[in-house]
Amino acid sequence: MAVAQRLLATLTIPQRLLIASAFAYAAVFAGILAFGRPGLGLGQAFFVPVILVAAATSPFMGALAGAGALLLYELAIHDRAGDLTWADFGHASAVSRLVTFVAVGALTGFLARRGRLEELVEIAHGRLEDATLEEAAPDVRTEPLAR
């Protein structure tokens, strides 16, 4: 257990999000394989790993994660019959899922990146203010005291 905690402590937050998304993709895929039937809505759970990937990476990778979610969904629902073809991706339901998965991934990635950029800008402004204050303030160690 201690080894796992040390390993987890060395991972960055984006790395943790990507690992969590991999487990979430697997869990949703397995859930659809085991319990999936029309109208149950288990495919909606793919939004969670798509959001995790997008939050950890970028809009492009979020969109790609959305496309991957559709692929896994189609593989899972066609697993029993084994009849997945390219034509299945052209049905209205598949196109609708693709658009929503990709849109959620891209939008989440955009917002996450924008948030990180705003944090970086705030850090840069803080450092600039600190540097300006240091230049304006006299260095008490080098100036002699007035008598």
Beta strands, then each sheet from edge to edge (+ up, - down):
end
